């Protein structure tokens, strides 16, 4: 963008004459650059947090599925153990 497109017209406080001014005077440019870099760093951090949250969510879903499978396996083992106890109870040891 050319510099003349960035200029705007303002009225001077003393009189009614119009004066062209840049939106960011030269002295503010370093601060604006630092702020811009800070915003970019925060944006990157936010994206990283979002990705990490998504990974944690996926891991939590996988854990929940695994817990469900383990619960079903435990239930089957308990049923098998109960069946074995019933079968063995018919025998007497002498």
PDB file of N, CA, C and O in Angstrom:
ATOM      1  N   UNK A   1       0.846  -1.160   0.000  1.00  0.00           N
ATOM      2  CA  UNK A   1       0.000   0.000   0.000  1.00  0.00           C
ATOM      3  C   UNK A   1       0.896   1.229   0.000  1.00  0.00           C
ATOM      4  O   UNK A   1       1.892   1.272   0.722  1.00  0.00           O
ATOM      5  N   UNK A   2       0.552   2.215  -0.796  1.00  0.00           N
ATOM      6  CA  UNK A   2       1.439   3.378  -0.823  1.00  0.00           C
ATOM      7  C   UNK A   2       1.111   4.316   0.338  1.00  0.00           C
ATOM      8  O   UNK A   2      -0.022   4.371   0.817  1.00  0.00           O
ATOM      9  N   UNK A   3       2.114   5.038   0.764  1.00  0.00           N
ATOM     10  CA  UNK A   3       2.011   5.838   1.996  1.00  0.00           C
ATOM     11  C   UNK A   3       0.928   6.900   1.904  1.00  0.00           C
ATOM     12  O   UNK A   3       0.304   7.231   2.912  1.00  0.00           O
ATOM     13  N   UNK A   4       0.695   7.438   0.721  1.00  0.00           N
ATOM     14  CA  UNK A   4      -0.308   8.497   0.606  1.00  0.00           C
ATOM     15  C   UNK A   4      -1.703   7.941   0.885  1.00  0.00           C
ATOM     16  O   UNK A   4      -2.579   8.673   1.347  1.00  0.00           O
ATOM     17  N   UNK A   5      -1.916   6.664   0.612  1.00  0.00           N
ATOM     18  CA  UNK A   5      -3.218   6.056   0.884  1.00  0.00           C
ATOM     19  C   UNK A   5      -3.445   5.884   2.382  1.00  0.00           C
ATOM     20  O   UNK A   5      -4.589   5.792   2.827  1.00  0.00           O
ATOM     21  N   UNK A   6      -2.370   5.838   3.160  1.00  0.00           N
ATOM     22  CA  UNK A   6      -2.479   5.658   4.601  1.00  0.00           C
ATOM     23  C   UNK A   6      -2.696   6.977   5.337  1.00  0.00           C
ATOM     24  O   UNK A   6      -3.051   6.971   6.515  1.00  0.00           O
ATOM     25  N   UNK A   7      -2.494   8.074   4.680  1.00  0.00           N
ATOM     26  CA  UNK A   7      -2.633   9.373   5.345  1.00  0.00           C
ATOM     27  C   UNK A   7      -4.104   9.730   5.486  1.00  0.00           C
ATOM     28  O   UNK A   7      -4.947   9.296   4.701  1.00  0.00           O
ATOM     29  N   UNK A   8      -4.394  10.543   6.517  1.00  0.00           N
ATOM     30  CA  UNK A   8      -5.750  11.033   6.668  1.00  0.00           C
ATOM     31  C   UNK A   8      -5.707  12.530   6.940  1.00  0.00           C
ATOM     32  O   UNK A   8      -4.674  13.069   7.339  1.00  0.00           O
ATOM     33  N   UNK A   9      -6.804  13.175   6.728  1.00  0.00           N
ATOM     34  CA  UNK A   9      -6.866  14.623   6.916  1.00  0.00           C
ATOM     35  C   UNK A   9      -7.503  14.898   8.279  1.00  0.00           C
ATOM     36  O   UNK A   9      -8.547  14.336   8.609  1.00  0.00           O
ATOM     37  N   UNK A  10      -6.858  15.774   9.071  1.00  0.00           N
ATOM     38  CA  UNK A  10      -7.342  16.146  10.394  1.00  0.00           C
ATOM     39  C   UNK A  10      -7.320  17.663  10.510  1.00  0.00           C
ATOM     40  O   UNK A  10      -6.535  18.341   9.848  1.00  0.00           O
ATOM     41  N   UNK A  11      -8.175  18.172  11.342  1.00  0.00           N
ATOM     42  CA  UNK A  11      -8.155  19.615  11.624  1.00  0.00           C
ATOM     43  C   UNK A  11      -7.189  19.867  12.766  1.00  0.00           C
ATOM     44  O   UNK A  11      -7.184  19.132  13.753  1.00  0.00           O
ATOM     45  N   UNK A  12      -6.377  20.896  12.637  1.00  0.00           N
ATOM     46  CA  UNK A  12      -5.438  21.224  13.710  1.00  0.00           C
ATOM     47  C   UNK A  12      -6.222  21.832  14.874  1.00  0.00           C
ATOM     48  O   UNK A  12      -7.220  22.517  14.650  1.00  0.00           O
ATOM     49  N   UNK A  13      -5.777  21.587  16.134  1.00  0.00           N
ATOM     50  CA  UNK A  13      -6.511  22.090  17.286  1.00  0.00           C
ATOM     51  C   UNK A  13      -6.563  23.623  17.336  1.00  0.00           C
ATOM     52  O   UNK A  13      -7.547  24.188  17.813  1.00  0.00           O
ATOM     53  N   UNK A  14      -5.533  24.289  16.859  1.00  0.00           N
ATOM     54  CA  UNK A  14      -5.469  25.752  16.968  1.00  0.00           C
ATOM     55  C   UNK A  14      -6.418  26.444  15.998  1.00  0.00           C
ATOM     56  O   UNK A  14      -7.132  27.377  16.365  1.00  0.00           O
ATOM     57  N   UNK A  15      -6.412  25.989  14.802  1.00  0.00           N
ATOM     58  CA  UNK A  15      -7.229  26.656  13.792  1.00  0.00           C
ATOM     59  C   UNK A  15      -8.088  25.655  13.067  1.00  0.00           C
ATOM     60  O   UNK A  15      -8.149  24.479  13.427  1.00  0.00           O
ATOM     61  N   UNK A  16      -8.735  26.130  12.061  1.00  0.00           N
ATOM     62  CA  UNK A  16      -9.616  25.251  11.325  1.00  0.00           C
ATOM     63  C   UNK A  16      -8.969  24.630  10.113  1.00  0.00           C
ATOM     64  O   UNK A  16      -9.640  23.962   9.326  1.00  0.00           O
ATOM     65  N   UNK A  17      -7.676  24.837   9.945  1.00  0.00           N
ATOM     66  CA  UNK A  17      -7.036  24.321   8.738  1.00  0.00           C
ATOM     67  C   UNK A  17      -6.831  22.808   8.833  1.00  0.00           C
ATOM     68  O   UNK A  17      -6.607  22.255   9.910  1.00  0.00           O
ATOM     69  N   UNK A  18      -6.912  22.172   7.691  1.00  0.00           N
ATOM     70  CA  UNK A  18      -6.725  20.727   7.641  1.00  0.00           C
ATOM     71  C   UNK A  18      -5.254  20.404   7.470  1.00  0.00           C
ATOM     72  O   UNK A  18      -4.529  21.084   6.744  1.00  0.00           O
ATOM     73  N   UNK A  19      -4.825  19.346   8.158  1.00  0.00           N
ATOM     74  CA  UNK A  19      -3.440  18.909   8.099  1.00  0.00           C
ATOM     75  C   UNK A  19      -3.441  17.421   7.800  1.00  0.00           C
ATOM     76  O   UNK A  19      -4.248  16.672   8.350  1.00  0.00           O
ATOM     77  N   UNK A  20      -2.534  16.994   6.927  1.00  0.00           N
ATOM     78  CA  UNK A  20      -2.422  15.564   6.656  1.00  0.00           C
ATOM     79  C   UNK A  20      -1.568  14.913   7.730  1.00  0.00           C
ATOM     80  O   UNK A  20      -0.501  15.420   8.078  1.00  0.00           O
ATOM     81  N   UNK A  21      -2.044  13.780   8.257  1.00  0.00           N
ATOM     82  CA  UNK A  21      -1.288  13.052   9.271  1.00  0.00           C
ATOM     83  C   UNK A  21      -1.288  11.577   8.919  1.00  0.00           C
ATOM     84  O   UNK A  21      -2.240  11.056   8.338  1.00  0.00           O
ATOM     85  N   UNK A  22      -0.209  10.921   9.281  1.00  0.00           N
ATOM     86  CA  UNK A  22      -0.149   9.470   9.125  1.00  0.00           C
ATOM     87  C   UNK A  22      -0.919   8.836  10.276  1.00  0.00           C
ATOM     88  O   UNK A  22      -0.931   9.389  11.376  1.00  0.00           O
ATOM     89  N   UNK A  23      -1.563   7.688  10.052  1.00  0.00           N
ATOM     90  CA  UNK A  23      -2.307   7.045  11.137  1.00  0.00           C
ATOM     91  C   UNK A  23      -1.408   6.696  12.327  1.00  0.00           C
ATOM     92  O   UNK A  23      -1.850   6.803  13.471  1.00  0.00           O
ATOM     93  N   UNK A  24      -0.176   6.286  12.091  1.00  0.00           N
ATOM     94  CA  UNK A  24       0.768   5.967  13.163  1.00  0.00           C
ATOM     95  C   UNK A  24       2.018   6.800  12.947  1.00  0.00           C
ATOM     96  O   UNK A  24       2.801   6.528  12.037  1.00  0.00           O
ATOM     97  N   UNK A  25       2.203   7.799  13.769  1.00  0.00           N
ATOM     98  CA  UNK A  25       3.429   8.594  13.620  1.00  0.00           C
ATOM     99  C   UNK A  25       4.655   7.712  13.741  1.00  0.00           C
ATOM    100  O   UNK A  25       4.607   6.641  14.347  1.00  0.00           O
ATOM    101  N   UNK A  26       5.735   8.163  13.169  1.00  0.00           N
ATOM    102  CA  UNK A  26       6.991   7.426  13.141  1.00  0.00           C
ATOM    103  C   UNK A  26       7.392   6.934  14.537  1.00  0.00           C
ATOM    104  O   UNK A  26       7.900   5.823  14.684  1.00  0.00           O
ATOM    105  N   UNK A  27       7.164   7.760  15.551  1.00  0.00           N
ATOM    106  CA  UNK A  27       7.600   7.427  16.901  1.00  0.00           C
ATOM    107  C   UNK A  27       6.819   6.234  17.475  1.00  0.00           C
ATOM    108  O   UNK A  27       7.318   5.545  18.365  1.00  0.00           O
ATOM    109  N   UNK A  28       5.615   5.987  16.979  1.00  0.00           N
ATOM    110  CA  UNK A  28       4.796   4.877  17.491  1.00  0.00           C
ATOM    111  C   UNK A  28       5.033   3.566  16.751  1.00  0.00           C
ATOM    112  O   UNK A  28       4.626   2.508  17.231  1.00  0.00           O
ATOM    113  N   UNK A  29       5.666   3.616  15.622  1.00  0.00           N
ATOM    114  CA  UNK A  29       5.854   2.409  14.819  1.00  0.00           C
ATOM    115  C   UNK A  29       6.550   1.275  15.577  1.00  0.00           C
ATOM    116  O   UNK A  29       6.126   0.129  15.434  1.00  0.00           O
ATOM    117  N   UNK A  30       7.601   1.530  16.381  1.00  0.00           N
ATOM    118  CA  UNK A  30       8.214   0.424  17.124  1.00  0.00           C
ATOM    119  C   UNK A  30       7.240  -0.226  18.116  1.00  0.00           C
ATOM    120  O   UNK A  30       7.223  -1.448  18.269  1.00  0.00           O
ATOM    121  N   UNK A  31       6.430   0.606  18.787  1.00  0.00           N
ATOM    122  CA  UNK A  31       5.469   0.057  19.740  1.00  0.00           C
ATOM    123  C   UNK A  31       4.397  -0.759  19.018  1.00  0.00           C
ATOM    124  O   UNK A  31       3.987  -1.821  19.487  1.00  0.00           O
ATOM    125  N   UNK A  32       3.954  -0.249  17.880  1.00  0.00           N
ATOM    126  CA  UNK A  32       2.952  -0.979  17.095  1.00  0.00           C
ATOM    127  C   UNK A  32       3.528  -2.317  16.637  1.00  0.00           C
ATOM    128  O   UNK A  32       2.829  -3.330  16.639  1.00  0.00           O
ATOM    129  N   UNK A  33       4.792  -2.321  16.247  1.00  0.00           N
ATOM    130  CA  UNK A  33       5.433  -3.563  15.820  1.00  0.00           C
ATOM    131  C   UNK A  33       5.495  -4.559  16.972  1.00  0.00           C
ATOM    132  O   UNK A  33       5.210  -5.742  16.787  1.00  0.00           O
ATOM    133  N   UNK A  34       5.867  -4.085  18.166  1.00  0.00           N
ATOM    134  CA  UNK A  34       5.940  -4.966  19.342  1.00  0.00           C
ATOM    135  C   UNK A  34       4.560  -5.519  19.665  1.00  0.00           C
ATOM    136  O   UNK A  34       4.417  -6.706  19.959  1.00  0.00           O
ATOM    137  N   UNK A  35       3.546  -4.662  19.611  1.00  0.00           N
ATOM    138  CA  UNK A  35       2.177  -5.109  19.887  1.00  0.00           C
ATOM    139  C   UNK A  35       1.745  -6.140  18.852  1.00  0.00           C
ATOM    140  O   UNK A  35       1.149  -7.160  19.197  1.00  0.00           O
ATOM    141  N   UNK A  36       2.047  -5.874  17.589  1.00  0.00           N
ATOM    142  CA  UNK A  36       1.691  -6.804  16.514  1.00  0.00           C
ATOM    143  C   UNK A  36       2.374  -8.163  16.716  1.00  0.00           C
ATOM    144  O   UNK A  36       1.751  -9.211  16.540  1.00  0.00           O
ATOM    145  N   UNK A  37       3.653  -8.133  17.086  1.00  0.00           N
ATOM    146  CA  UNK A  37       4.374  -9.389  17.335  1.00  0.00           C
ATOM    147  C   UNK A  37       3.771 -10.120  18.534  1.00  0.00           C
ATOM    148  O   UNK A  37       3.675 -11.347  18.530  1.00  0.00           O
ATOM    149  N   UNK A  38       3.367  -9.370  19.553  1.00  0.00           N
ATOM    150  CA  UNK A  38       2.734  -9.980  20.720  1.00  0.00           C
ATOM    151  C   UNK A  38       1.417 -10.636  20.361  1.00  0.00           C
ATOM    152  O   UNK A  38       1.106 -11.726  20.841  1.00  0.00           O
ATOM    153  N   UNK A  39       0.645  -9.974  19.521  1.00  0.00           N
ATOM    154  CA  UNK A  39      -0.635 -10.539  19.075  1.00  0.00           C
ATOM    155  C   UNK A  39      -0.398 -11.820  18.282  1.00  0.00           C
ATOM    156  O   UNK A  39      -1.118 -12.804  18.453  1.00  0.00           O
ATOM    157  N   UNK A  40       0.607 -11.804  17.418  1.00  0.00           N
ATOM    158  CA  UNK A  40       0.930 -13.008  16.643  1.00  0.00           C
ATOM    159  C   UNK A  40       1.349 -14.149  17.561  1.00  0.00           C
ATOM    160  O   UNK A  40       0.947 -15.294  17.354  1.00  0.00           O
ATOM    161  N   UNK A  41       2.156 -13.841  18.576  1.00  0.00           N
ATOM    162  CA  UNK A  41       2.595 -14.877  19.521  1.00  0.00           C
ATOM    163  C   UNK A  41       1.398 -15.425  20.300  1.00  0.00           C
ATOM    164  O   UNK A  41       1.309 -16.631  20.534  1.00  0.00           O
ATOM    165  N   UNK A  42       0.486 -14.552  20.699  1.00  0.00           N
ATOM    166  CA  UNK A  42      -0.699 -15.016  21.420  1.00  0.00           C
ATOM    167  C   UNK A  42      -1.583 -15.864  20.521  1.00  0.00           C
ATOM    168  O   UNK A  42      -2.167 -16.851  20.968  1.00  0.00           O
ATOM    169  N   UNK A  43      -1.679 -15.487  19.274  1.00  0.00           N
ATOM    170  CA  UNK A  43      -2.471 -16.260  18.319  1.00  0.00           C
ATOM    171  C   UNK A  43      -1.882 -17.659  18.136  1.00  0.00           C
ATOM    172  O   UNK A  43      -2.608 -18.653  18.108  1.00  0.00           O
ATOM    173  N   UNK A  44      -0.560 -17.718  18.012  1.00  0.00           N
ATOM    174  CA  UNK A  44       0.113 -19.015  17.894  1.00  0.00           C
ATOM    175  C   UNK A  44      -0.123 -19.846  19.152  1.00  0.00           C
ATOM    176  O   UNK A  44      -0.414 -21.039  19.064  1.00  0.00           O
ATOM    177  N   UNK A  45       0.002 -19.226  20.314  1.00  0.00           N
ATOM    178  CA  UNK A  45      -0.238 -19.928  21.574  1.00  0.00           C
ATOM    179  C   UNK A  45      -1.667 -20.445  21.657  1.00  0.00           C
ATOM    180  O   UNK A  45      -1.903 -21.561  22.120  1.00  0.00           O
ATOM    181  N   UNK A  46      -2.614 -19.638  21.211  1.00  0.00           N
ATOM    182  CA  UNK A  46      -4.024 -20.060  21.232  1.00  0.00           C
ATOM    183  C   UNK A  46      -4.245 -21.263  20.313  1.00  0.00           C
ATOM    184  O   UNK A  46      -4.978 -22.188  20.661  1.00  0.00           O
ATOM    185  N   UNK A  47      -3.608 -21.245  19.142  1.00  0.00           N
ATOM    186  CA  UNK A  47      -3.730 -22.397  18.224  1.00  0.00           C
ATOM    187  C   UNK A  47      -3.134 -23.650  18.850  1.00  0.00           C
ATOM    188  O   UNK A  47      -3.701 -24.736  18.738  1.00  0.00           O
ATOM    189  N   UNK A  48      -1.979 -23.495  19.515  1.00  0.00           N
ATOM    190  CA  UNK A  48      -1.341 -24.645  20.159  1.00  0.00           C
ATOM    191  C   UNK A  48      -2.213 -25.186  21.285  1.00  0.00           C
ATOM    192  O   UNK A  48      -2.331 -26.400  21.449  1.00  0.00           O
ATOM    193  N   UNK A  49      -2.818 -24.303  22.054  1.00  0.00           N
ATOM    194  CA  UNK A  49      -3.716 -24.734  23.130  1.00  0.00           C
ATOM    195  C   UNK A  49      -4.916 -25.459  22.540  1.00  0.00           C
ATOM    196  O   UNK A  49      -5.346 -26.486  23.067  1.00  0.00           O
ATOM    197  N   UNK A  50      -5.451 -24.935  21.461  1.00  0.00           N
ATOM    198  CA  UNK A  50      -6.602 -25.574  20.805  1.00  0.00           C
ATOM    199  C   UNK A  50      -6.244 -26.975  20.311  1.00  0.00           C
ATOM    200  O   UNK A  50      -7.019 -27.915  20.486  1.00  0.00           O
ATOM    201  N   UNK A  51      -5.061 -27.112  19.689  1.00  0.00           N
ATOM    202  CA  UNK A  51      -4.629 -28.427  19.206  1.00  0.00           C
ATOM    203  C   UNK A  51      -4.413 -29.395  20.373  1.00  0.00           C
ATOM    204  O   UNK A  51      -4.800 -30.561  20.294  1.00  0.00           O
ATOM    205  N   UNK A  52      -3.800 -28.912  21.449  1.00  0.00           N
ATOM    206  CA  UNK A  52      -3.561 -29.764  22.618  1.00  0.00           C
ATOM    207  C   UNK A  52      -4.877 -30.191  23.245  1.00  0.00           C
ATOM    208  O   UNK A  52      -5.019 -31.338  23.670  1.00  0.00           O
ATOM    209  N   UNK A  53      -5.843 -29.280  23.307  1.00  0.00           N
ATOM    210  CA  UNK A  53      -7.161 -29.607  23.859  1.00  0.00           C
ATOM    211  C   UNK A  53      -7.847 -30.669  23.009  1.00  0.00           C
ATOM    212  O   UNK A  53      -8.477 -31.587  23.534  1.00  0.00           O
ATOM    213  N   UNK A  54      -7.719 -30.537  21.710  1.00  0.00           N
ATOM    214  CA  UNK A  54      -8.298 -31.530  20.799  1.00  0.00           C
ATOM    215  C   UNK A  54      -7.651 -32.900  21.004  1.00  0.00           C
ATOM    216  O   UNK A  54      -8.340 -33.920  21.017  1.00  0.00           O
ATOM    217  N   UNK A  55      -6.320 -32.921  21.165  1.00  0.00           N
ATOM    218  CA  UNK A  55      -5.617 -34.190  21.404  1.00  0.00           C
ATOM    219  C   UNK A  55      -6.056 -34.805  22.734  1.00  0.00           C
ATOM    220  O   UNK A  55      -6.248 -36.018  22.821  1.00  0.00           O
ATOM    221  N   UNK A  56      -6.215 -33.973  23.773  1.00  0.00           N
ATOM    222  CA  UNK A  56      -6.678 -34.478  25.072  1.00  0.00           C
ATOM    223  C   UNK A  56      -8.090 -35.038  24.961  1.00  0.00           C
ATOM    224  O   UNK A  56      -8.407 -36.061  25.567  1.00  0.00           O
ATOM    225  N   UNK A  57      -8.926 -34.371  24.194  1.00  0.00           N
ATOM    226  CA  UNK A  57     -10.294 -34.846  23.997  1.00  0.00           C
ATOM    227  C   UNK A  57     -10.294 -36.213  23.314  1.00  0.00           C
ATOM    228  O   UNK A  57     -11.032 -37.113  23.715  1.00  0.00           O
ATOM    229  N   UNK A  58      -9.463 -36.362  22.281  1.00  0.00           N
ATOM    230  CA  UNK A  58      -9.367 -37.654  21.594  1.00  0.00           C
ATOM    231  C   UNK A  58      -8.859 -38.743  22.533  1.00  0.00           C
ATOM    232  O   UNK A  58      -9.364 -39.865  22.524  1.00  0.00           O
ATOM    233  N   UNK A  59      -7.859 -38.406  23.340  1.00  0.00           N
ATOM    234  CA  UNK A  59      -7.313 -39.381  24.290  1.00  0.00           C
ATOM    235  C   UNK A  59      -8.366 -39.768  25.325  1.00  0.00           C
ATOM    236  O   UNK A  59      -8.456 -40.933  25.712  1.00  0.00           O
ATOM    237  N   UNK A  60      -9.156 -38.802  25.771  1.00  0.00           N
ATOM    238  CA  UNK A  60     -10.211 -39.086  26.748  1.00  0.00           C
ATOM    239  C   UNK A  60     -11.268 -40.007  26.148  1.00  0.00           C
ATOM    240  O   UNK A  60     -11.762 -40.911  26.822  1.00  0.00           O
ATOM    241  N   UNK A  61     -11.612 -39.783  24.896  1.00  0.00           N
ATOM    242  CA  UNK A  61     -12.591 -40.651  24.227  1.00  0.00           C
ATOM    243  C   UNK A  61     -12.055 -42.073  24.090  1.00  0.00           C
ATOM    244  O   UNK A  61     -12.782 -43.039  24.318  1.00  0.00           O
ATOM    245  N   UNK A  62     -10.780 -42.198  23.717  1.00  0.00           N
ATOM    246  CA  UNK A  62     -10.176 -43.524  23.604  1.00  0.00           C
ATOM    247  C   UNK A  62     -10.129 -44.214  24.955  1.00  0.00           C
ATOM    248  O   UNK A  62     -10.368 -45.419  25.045  1.00  0.00           O
ATOM    249  N   UNK A  63      -9.823 -43.462  26.007  1.00  0.00           N
ATOM    250  CA  UNK A  63      -9.790 -44.035  27.358  1.00  0.00           C
ATOM    251  C   UNK A  63     -11.175 -44.514  27.764  1.00  0.00           C
ATOM    252  O   UNK A  63     -11.313 -45.591  28.344  1.00  0.00           O
ATOM    253  N   UNK A  64     -12.194 -43.730  27.467  1.00  0.00           N
ATOM    254  CA  UNK A  64     -13.570 -44.111  27.808  1.00  0.00           C
ATOM    255  C   UNK A  64     -13.961 -45.402  27.081  1.00  0.00           C
ATOM    256  O   UNK A  64     -14.597 -46.280  27.664  1.00  0.00           O
ATOM    257  N   UNK A  65     -13.580 -45.508  25.814  1.00  0.00           N
ATOM    258  CA  UNK A  65     -13.874 -46.732  25.058  1.00  0.00           C
ATOM    259  C   UNK A  65     -13.141 -47.927  25.666  1.00  0.00           C
ATOM    260  O   UNK A  65     -13.711 -49.011  25.792  1.00  0.00           O
ATOM    261  N   UNK A  66     -11.892 -47.730  26.039  1.00  0.00           N
ATOM    262  CA  UNK A  66     -11.110 -48.806  26.650  1.00  0.00           C
ATOM    263  C   UNK A  66     -11.709 -49.235  27.977  1.00  0.00           C
ATOM    264  O   UNK A  66     -11.781 -50.428  28.272  1.00  0.00           O
ATOM    265  N   UNK A  67     -12.135 -48.276  28.772  1.00  0.00           N
ATOM    266  CA  UNK A  67     -12.756 -48.593  30.068  1.00  0.00           C
ATOM    267  C   UNK A  67     -14.035 -49.398  29.852  1.00  0.00           C
ATOM    268  O   UNK A  67     -14.316 -50.330  30.605  1.00  0.00           O
ATOM    269  N   UNK A  68     -14.802 -49.047  28.838  1.00  0.00           N
ATOM    270  CA  UNK A  68     -16.015 -49.797  28.517  1.00  0.00           C
ATOM    271  C   UNK A  68     -15.691 -51.240  28.145  1.00  0.00           C
ATOM    272  O   UNK A  68     -16.383 -52.161  28.577  1.00  0.00           O
ATOM    273  N   UNK A  69     -14.656 -51.439  27.358  1.00  0.00           N
ATOM    274  CA  UNK A  69     -14.248 -52.785  26.966  1.00  0.00           C
ATOM    275  C   UNK A  69     -13.757 -53.581  28.167  1.00  0.00           C
ATOM    276  O   UNK A  69     -14.072 -54.763  28.305  1.00  0.00           O
ATOM    277  N   UNK A  70     -12.986 -52.934  29.035  1.00  0.00           N
ATOM    278  CA  UNK A  70     -12.488 -53.607  30.242  1.00  0.00           C
ATOM    279  C   UNK A  70     -13.653 -54.005  31.133  1.00  0.00           C
ATOM    280  O   UNK A  70     -13.661 -55.104  31.686  1.00  0.00           O
ATOM    281  N   UNK A  71     -14.638 -53.125  31.279  1.00  0.00           N
ATOM    282  CA  UNK A  71     -15.816 -53.436  32.103  1.00  0.00           C
ATOM    283  C   UNK A  71     -16.559 -54.654  31.568  1.00  0.00           C
ATOM    284  O   UNK A  71     -16.974 -55.519  32.339  1.00  0.00           O
ATOM    285  N   UNK A  72     -16.727 -54.723  30.256  1.00  0.00           N
ATOM    286  CA  UNK A  72     -17.407 -55.883  29.663  1.00  0.00           C
ATOM    287  C   UNK A  72     -16.595 -57.149  29.896  1.00  0.00           C
ATOM    288  O   UNK A  72     -17.167 -58.201  30.184  1.00  0.00           O
ATOM    289  N   UNK A  73     -15.285 -57.069  29.780  1.00  0.00           N
ATOM    290  CA  UNK A  73     -14.418 -58.228  30.004  1.00  0.00           C
ATOM    291  C   UNK A  73     -14.508 -58.688  31.451  1.00  0.00           C
ATOM    292  O   UNK A  73     -14.582 -59.888  31.717  1.00  0.00           O
ATOM    293  N   UNK A  74     -14.504 -57.746  32.387  1.00  0.00           N
ATOM    294  CA  UNK A  74     -14.619 -58.094  33.813  1.00  0.00           C
ATOM    295  C   UNK A  74     -15.948 -58.788  34.082  1.00  0.00           C
ATOM    296  O   UNK A  74     -16.003 -59.781  34.807  1.00  0.00           O
ATOM    297  N   UNK A  75     -17.002 -58.267  33.502  1.00  0.00           N
ATOM    298  CA  UNK A  75     -18.324 -58.885  33.686  1.00  0.00           C
ATOM    299  C   UNK A  75     -18.336 -60.315  33.152  1.00  0.00           C
ATOM    300  O   UNK A  75     -18.873 -61.210  33.804  1.00  0.00           O
ATOM    301  N   UNK A  76     -17.756 -60.541  31.988  1.00  0.00           N
ATOM    302  CA  UNK A  76     -17.691 -61.897  31.428  1.00  0.00           C
ATOM    303  C   UNK A  76     -16.859 -62.825  32.315  1.00  0.00           C
ATOM    304  O   UNK A  76     -17.228 -63.981  32.524  1.00  0.00           O
ATOM    305  N   UNK A  77     -15.739 -62.322  32.835  1.00  0.00           N
ATOM    306  CA  UNK A  77     -14.901 -63.139  33.719  1.00  0.00           C
ATOM    307  C   UNK A  77     -15.639 -63.486  35.010  1.00  0.00           C
ATOM    308  O   UNK A  77     -15.529 -64.605  35.512  1.00  0.00           O
ATOM    309  N   UNK A  78     -16.389 -62.526  35.542  1.00  0.00           N
ATOM    310  CA  UNK A  78     -17.168 -62.793  36.755  1.00  0.00           C
ATOM    311  C   UNK A  78     -18.226 -63.866  36.492  1.00  0.00           C
ATOM    312  O   UNK A  78     -18.445 -64.745  37.326  1.00  0.00           O
ATOM    313  N   UNK A  79     -18.876 -63.790  35.337  1.00  0.00           N
ATOM    314  CA  UNK A  79     -19.873 -64.809  34.990  1.00  0.00           C
ATOM    315  C   UNK A  79     -19.215 -66.181  34.831  1.00  0.00           C
ATOM    316  O   UNK A  79     -19.752 -67.195  35.274  1.00  0.00           O
ATOM    317  N   UNK A  80     -18.037 -66.194  34.188  1.00  0.00           N
ATOM    318  CA  UNK A  80     -17.331 -67.467  34.014  1.00  0.00           C
ATOM    319  C   UNK A  80     -16.897 -68.021  35.372  1.00  0.00           C
ATOM    320  O   UNK A  80     -17.007 -69.225  35.604  1.00  0.00           O
ATOM    321  N   UNK A  81     -16.409 -67.171  36.268  1.00  0.00           N
ATOM    322  CA  UNK A  81     -15.993 -67.616  37.602  1.00  0.00           C
ATOM    323  C   UNK A  81     -17.181 -68.166  38.373  1.00  0.00           C
ATOM    324  O   UNK A  81     -17.071 -69.183  39.058  1.00  0.00           O
ATOM    325  N   UNK A  82     -18.311 -67.493  38.260  1.00  0.00           N
ATOM    326  CA  UNK A  82     -19.510 -67.970  38.951  1.00  0.00           C
ATOM    327  C   UNK A  82     -19.927 -69.326  38.396  1.00  0.00           C
ATOM    328  O   UNK A  82     -20.297 -70.215  39.162  1.00  0.00           O
ATOM    329  N   UNK A  83     -19.873 -69.498  37.089  1.00  0.00           N
ATOM    330  CA  UNK A  83     -20.207 -70.788  36.476  1.00  0.00           C
ATOM    331  C   UNK A  83     -19.264 -71.882  36.947  1.00  0.00           C
ATOM    332  O   UNK A  83     -19.699 -73.000  37.220  1.00  0.00           O
ATOM    333  N   UNK A  84     -17.963 -71.568  37.044  1.00  0.00           N
ATOM    334  CA  UNK A  84     -16.989 -72.546  37.523  1.00  0.00           C
ATOM    335  C   UNK A  84     -17.250 -72.900  38.993  1.00  0.00           C
ATOM    336  O   UNK A  84     -17.136 -74.065  39.373  1.00  0.00           O
ATOM    337  N   UNK A  85     -17.595 -71.919  39.814  1.00  0.00           N
ATOM    338  CA  UNK A  85     -17.894 -72.194  41.223  1.00  0.00           C
ATOM    339  C   UNK A  85     -19.097 -73.109  41.343  1.00  0.00           C
ATOM    340  O   UNK A  85     -19.104 -74.022  42.169  1.00  0.00           O
ATOM    341  N   UNK A  86     -20.101 -72.876  40.537  1.00  0.00           N
ATOM    342  CA  UNK A  86     -21.293 -73.731  40.564  1.00  0.00           C
ATOM    343  C   UNK A  86     -20.936 -75.151  40.126  1.00  0.00           C
ATOM    344  O   UNK A  86     -21.397 -76.124  40.722  1.00  0.00           O
ATOM    345  N   UNK A  87     -20.120 -75.264  39.089  1.00  0.00           N
ATOM    346  CA  UNK A  87     -19.722 -76.589  38.599  1.00  0.00           C
ATOM    347  C   UNK A  87     -18.877 -77.316  39.626  1.00  0.00           C
ATOM    348  O   UNK A  87     -19.066 -78.516  39.825  1.00  0.00           O
ATOM    349  N   UNK A  88     -17.967 -76.647  40.275  1.00  0.00           N
ATOM    350  CA  UNK A  88     -17.072 -77.260  41.234  1.00  0.00           C
ATOM    351  C   UNK A  88     -17.809 -77.601  42.532  1.00  0.00           C
ATOM    352  O   UNK A  88     -17.439 -78.547  43.228  1.00  0.00           O
ATOM    353  N   UNK A  89     -18.842 -76.836  42.854  1.00  0.00           N
ATOM    354  CA  UNK A  89     -19.578 -77.084  44.109  1.00  0.00           C
ATOM    355  C   UNK A  89     -20.291 -78.419  44.105  1.00  0.00           C
ATOM    356  O   UNK A  89     -20.659 -78.911  45.171  1.00  0.00           O
ATOM    357  N   UNK A  90     -20.493 -79.008  42.983  1.00  0.00           N
ATOM    358  CA  UNK A  90     -21.152 -80.308  42.888  1.00  0.00           C
ATOM    359  C   UNK A  90     -20.228 -81.441  43.374  1.00  0.00           C
ATOM    360  O   UNK A  90     -20.688 -82.511  43.771  1.00  0.00           O
ATOM    361  N   UNK A  91     -18.943 -81.179  43.331  1.00  0.00           N
ATOM    362  CA  UNK A  91     -17.984 -82.206  43.739  1.00  0.00           C
ATOM    363  C   UNK A  91     -17.667 -82.053  45.199  1.00  0.00           C
ATOM    364  O   UNK A  91     -17.613 -80.943  45.730  1.00  0.00           O
ATOM    365  N   UNK A  92     -17.454 -83.200  45.858  1.00  0.00           N
ATOM    366  CA  UNK A  92     -17.054 -83.190  47.257  1.00  0.00           C
ATOM    367  C   UNK A  92     -15.674 -83.765  47.355  1.00  0.00           C
ATOM    368  O   UNK A  92     -15.338 -84.754  46.705  1.00  0.00           O
ATOM    369  N   UNK A  93     -14.885 -83.131  48.177  1.00  0.00           N
ATOM    370  CA  UNK A  93     -13.536 -83.610  48.401  1.00  0.00           C
ATOM    371  C   UNK A  93     -13.566 -84.494  49.633  1.00  0.00           C
ATOM    372  O   UNK A  93     -14.107 -84.108  50.670  1.00  0.00           O
ATOM    373  N   UNK A  94     -12.979 -85.699  49.520  1.00  0.00           N
ATOM    374  CA  UNK A  94     -12.983 -86.555  50.683  1.00  0.00           C
ATOM    375  C   UNK A  94     -11.602 -86.807  51.215  1.00  0.00           C
ATOM    376  O   UNK A  94     -11.443 -87.519  52.206  1.00  0.00           O
TER     377      UNK A  94
END
